[in-house]
Amino acid sequence: MYKKQRLTGCRVRAVPAGEVGAAAGPRTAVALVNHVDYRTGRLHDLPGTTAAVHAAGARVVWDLCHSAGALPVGLDEHGVDLAVGCTYKYLNGGPGAPAFLHVRRDLQPRFDSPLPGWHSHADPFALVPDHRPADGVARGRVGTPEILSLLALDAALDVWDGVEIAAVREKSLALTDFFLRCVEAYTASVGKGRVEAVTPQAHAERGSQMSLTCAGADAGGDVVMAELVRRGVVGDFRPPDVLRFGFAPLYTRFADAERAARVLADVLA
């Protein structure tokens, strides 16, 4: 946050994502919003927030790291100015996979990257002393692309051919609903309140992960998650007591969701 303030000369104000639209005003330059909260899995209102920020005369940048590939986003449909995200989660790129940038088409001629590199030059092989930015979104490139990571991502994206994102979203919601029911059933014997979901149950407010608070999960470190990982259920832990489970709808099975809940109950017991 302080780096952004130093680079832009503007004051950076932290606002809960659900309140960004209401907080935007005549002094707002740009709003940066997470589409899905990385801790809780809460899905925020992209269309409504974008419209409210635009009504205040400002731009909006959406972080799609926890939504792209798991649910419909609709950047063009909702007039989103800019968006960034990663490909290693729901787009199957794996660790080290390239990030991505979206710039609304009518803004591309005015887009100016704070980190211009030779690949964002209009003629990168001219090797001239001045920098002339490339046309369009290509000016967002910085340096030499990581070819091996790009090749892996290219292969990973092939599995999306013919896949409708609406069907992916439908399975995502079904998987997370099922996982939550299994958790509630299997952990009933370990004590009420020992595990509680912090991810919203309403479909319109949920991404494709389930975050559970687990009483005592931070005792001696993330011992519960460490034991889950040892038994083949790979999630992650966020202090002080949040266990996160991501569901990639393309390949995660309902049997995987059931086993994760069952192993969690065994560990807690």
ZAFILUM-545374 format. One line per 10 residues: number of its first residue (from 1); their letters; for each residue z, y, x of C-alpha. Coordinates in Angstrom, 1 decimal, always signed. Layout:
N
NUM> A> Z Y X  ...
***
This chain:
269
1> MYKKQRLTGC> +0.0 +0.0 +0.0  +0.9 +2.5 +2.8  -2.3 +1.7 +4.6  -4.3 +2.6 +1.5  -2.4 +5.8 +1.2  -3.0 +6.6 +4.9  -6.7 +5.9 +4.7  -7.4 +7.8 +1.5  -4.9 +10.7 +1.6  -4.0 +9.9 -2.0
11> RVRAVPAGEV> -0.6 +8.9 -3.3  -0.4 +5.2 -4.3  +1.6 +4.5 -7.4  +2.7 +0.9 -8.3  +2.4 +0.3 -12.0  +2.8 -3.1 -13.8  -0.7 -4.5 -14.5  -0.2 -4.4 -18.3  +0.7 -0.7 -18.2  -2.2 +0.5 -16.0
21> GAAAGPRTAV> -4.4 +1.7 -18.9  -1.6 +3.7 -20.4  -0.6 +5.2 -17.1  -4.1 +6.4 -16.1  -4.5 +10.1 -16.4  -6.4 +13.1 -15.1  -5.0 +12.7 -11.6  -5.9 +9.0 -11.4  -8.7 +8.3 -8.9  -8.9 +4.5 -9.0
31> ALVNHVDYRT> -6.8 +1.7 -10.5  -6.6 -1.7 -8.6  -5.6 -4.5 -11.0  -5.0 -8.3 -10.6  -6.9 -10.1 -13.3  -4.4 -13.0 -13.1  -1.0 -12.5 -11.7  -0.6 -14.7 -8.6  +3.1 -15.5 -9.3  +3.2 -16.0 -13.1
41> GRLHDLPGTT> -0.4 -16.9 -14.0  -0.5 -14.1 -16.6  -4.0 -13.1 -17.6  -4.4 -9.3 -17.9  -6.6 -7.4 -20.3  -9.7 -6.7 -18.3  -11.8 -5.1 -21.2  -9.0 -3.0 -22.6  -7.7 -1.8 -19.2  -11.2 -1.0 -17.9
51> AAVHAAGARV> -11.9 +1.0 -21.0  -8.6 +2.9 -20.8  -9.1 +3.7 -17.1  -12.7 +4.9 -17.8  -11.4 +7.1 -20.6  -9.1 +8.8 -18.1  -12.1 +9.5 -15.9  -11.2 +7.1 -13.2  -12.7 +3.9 -11.6  -11.2 +0.4 -11.7
61> VWDLCHSAGA> -11.2 -2.3 -9.1  -10.4 -5.8 -10.3  -9.0 -8.6 -8.1  -10.5 -11.8 -9.3  -8.9 -14.2 -6.8  -7.1 -16.2 -9.5  -9.7 -16.0 -12.2  -13.3 -16.3 -10.9  -14.4 -19.9 -11.5  -11.7 -20.6 -14.0
71> LPVGLDEHGV> -12.5 -18.4 -16.9  -15.1 -15.9 -18.2  -14.8 -12.5 -16.5  -17.7 -10.4 -17.8  -18.0 -7.7 -15.2  -21.3 -6.3 -16.4  -20.4 -6.8 -20.1  -17.3 -4.6 -19.7  -18.7 -2.1 -17.3  -16.3 -2.9 -14.4
81> DLAVGCTYKY> -16.9 -0.6 -11.5  -15.8 -2.8 -8.6  -14.3 -6.2 -8.1  -13.2 -8.3 -5.2  -12.2 -11.9 -4.9  -12.0 -15.1 -2.9  -14.1 -18.3 -3.2  -11.6 -20.8 -1.8  -9.7 -21.4 -5.0  -11.6 -22.1 -8.3
91> LNGGPGAPAF> -15.0 -21.7 -6.6  -14.2 -24.7 -4.4  -15.0 -23.0 -1.0  -11.8 -24.3 +0.7  -9.7 -22.6 +3.3  -11.6 -19.9 +5.3  -14.3 -19.5 +2.6  -15.9 -16.1 +2.3  -14.6 -13.4 +0.0  -16.9 -11.5 -2.3
101> LHVRRDLQPR> -17.5 -7.9 -3.5  -19.0 -6.7 -6.8  -20.3 -3.1 -7.1  -21.7 -2.0 -10.5  -25.4 -1.5 -10.0  -25.5 +2.2 -10.9  -22.7 +2.9 -8.3  -24.4 +1.1 -5.5  -26.4 +4.1 -4.2  -23.1 +6.0 -3.8
111> FDSPLPGWHS> -21.0 +3.1 -2.5  -19.6 +3.8 +1.0  -17.8 +1.1 +2.8  -14.8 +2.3 +4.9  -15.7 -0.5 +7.4  -19.5 -0.2 +8.1  -20.9 -2.8 +10.4  -24.2 -3.8 +11.8  -25.0 -6.1 +8.9  -24.6 -3.2 +6.5
121> HADPFALVPD> -27.2 -1.2 +8.4  -30.6 -0.6 +6.8  -32.2 -2.0 +10.0  -29.5 -4.1 +11.7  -31.8 -5.0 +14.6  -32.9 -1.5 +15.4  -29.8 -1.1 +17.6  -29.8 +2.7 +17.1  -26.8 +4.9 +17.7  -26.4 +6.2 +14.2
131> HRPADGVARG> -25.5 +4.2 +11.1  -27.9 +4.3 +8.1  -26.5 +2.2 +5.3  -28.6 -0.5 +3.6  -29.7 -0.1 +0.1  -27.6 -1.6 -2.7  -24.6 -3.8 -2.4  -25.7 -5.0 +1.1  -24.0 -1.9 +2.5  -20.7 -3.7 +1.7
141> RVGTPEILSL> -21.4 -6.2 +4.5  -19.4 -5.7 +7.7  -20.2 -8.0 +10.5  -21.8 -11.3 +11.4  -21.3 -13.8 +8.5  -19.4 -17.0 +9.1  -22.3 -19.4 +8.8  -20.4 -22.6 +8.6  -18.1 -21.3 +5.9  -21.1 -20.0 +4.0
151> LALDAALDVW> -22.9 -23.4 +4.2  -19.8 -25.2 +2.9  -19.5 -22.6 +0.0  -23.2 -23.0 -0.8  -22.7 -26.8 -1.2  -19.5 -26.2 -3.2  -21.3 -23.9 -5.6  -24.0 -26.5 -6.3  -21.6 -28.3 -8.6  -21.7 -25.4 -11.0
161> DGVEIAAVRE> -25.4 -25.9 -11.8  -25.6 -26.4 -15.6  -21.9 -25.8 -16.1  -20.9 -23.4 -18.9  -17.9 -21.2 -18.0  -16.8 -21.4 -21.6  -16.4 -25.1 -21.3  -14.5 -24.7 -18.0  -12.1 -22.3 -19.8  -11.7 -24.7 -22.7
171> KSLALTDFFL> -10.7 -27.5 -20.3  -8.4 -25.2 -18.3  -6.4 -24.3 -21.4  -6.2 -27.9 -22.5  -5.1 -29.1 -19.1  -2.3 -26.4 -18.8  -1.2 -27.1 -22.4  -1.0 -30.8 -21.6  +0.9 -30.3 -18.3  +3.4 -28.0 -20.0
181> RCVEAYTASV> +4.0 -30.6 -22.8  +4.5 -33.3 -20.1  +6.9 -31.2 -18.1  +9.0 -30.5 -21.2  +9.1 -34.2 -22.2  +9.7 -35.6 -18.7  +12.3 -33.1 -17.5  +14.4 -33.1 -20.7  +16.8 -35.6 -19.1  +17.5 -33.4 -16.1
191> GKGRVEAVTP> +19.1 -30.6 -18.1  +18.0 -27.9 -20.4  +16.9 -24.8 -18.5  +16.5 -26.6 -15.2  +12.7 -26.0 -15.4  +11.2 -23.2 -17.5  +7.6 -21.9 -17.7  +7.0 -18.3 -16.8  +3.3 -18.5 -17.4  +2.6 -17.2 -20.9
201> QAHAERGSQM> +1.9 -19.9 -23.5  -0.5 -17.7 -25.4  -4.1 -18.7 -24.4  -5.3 -15.1 -24.3  -2.6 -14.3 -21.7  -2.9 -17.3 -19.4  -5.0 -18.0 -16.3  -5.5 -21.5 -14.9  -2.1 -22.1 -13.3  +1.3 -22.9 -14.5
211> SLTCAGADAG> +4.3 -21.3 -12.8  +7.7 -22.8 -13.4  +11.1 -21.4 -12.5  +13.3 -24.2 -11.1  +17.0 -23.7 -10.8  +18.0 -24.6 -7.3  +14.4 -24.7 -6.0  +15.3 -22.5 -3.1  +18.3 -24.5 -1.9  +17.7 -25.1 +1.8
221> GDVVMAELVR> +14.2 -23.8 +1.4  +11.4 -24.9 -0.9  +12.8 -28.4 -1.0  +11.6 -29.4 -4.4  +8.0 -28.4 -3.6  +8.2 -30.0 -0.2  +9.1 -33.3 -1.8  +6.4 -32.9 -4.4  +3.8 -32.4 -1.6  +5.2 -35.4 +0.3
231> RGVVGDFRPP> +4.6 -37.5 -2.8  +1.0 -36.2 -3.2  +1.5 -33.4 -5.7  +0.3 -30.3 -3.9  +1.5 -27.0 -5.4  +3.2 -24.1 -3.7  +6.6 -22.3 -3.8  +7.3 -18.6 -4.2  +10.8 -17.3 -3.6  +13.3 -17.3 -5.1
241> DVLRFGFAPL> +12.5 -20.2 -7.5  +8.9 -20.3 -8.6  +6.9 -23.5 -8.4  +3.2 -22.9 -8.9  +0.6 -25.5 -10.0  -3.1 -24.7 -10.0  -5.6 -26.5 -12.2  -9.2 -26.4 -11.1  -10.9 -27.5 -14.4  -14.1 -28.9 -12.7
251> YTRFADAERA> -12.3 -31.8 -11.2  -8.7 -31.9 -12.1  -8.0 -34.7 -14.6  -5.5 -35.0 -17.4  -4.1 -38.0 -15.5  -3.5 -35.7 -12.5  -1.6 -33.3 -14.8  +0.5 -36.1 -16.3  +1.3 -37.5 -12.8  +2.3 -34.1 -11.5
261> ARVLADVLA> +4.8 -33.6 -14.4  +6.2 -37.1 -14.0  +6.7 -36.8 -10.2  +8.4 -33.4 -10.7  +10.8 -35.0 -13.1  +11.5 -37.8 -10.6  +12.2 -35.3 -7.8  +14.6 -33.3 -10.0  +16.4 -36.4 -11.1
***
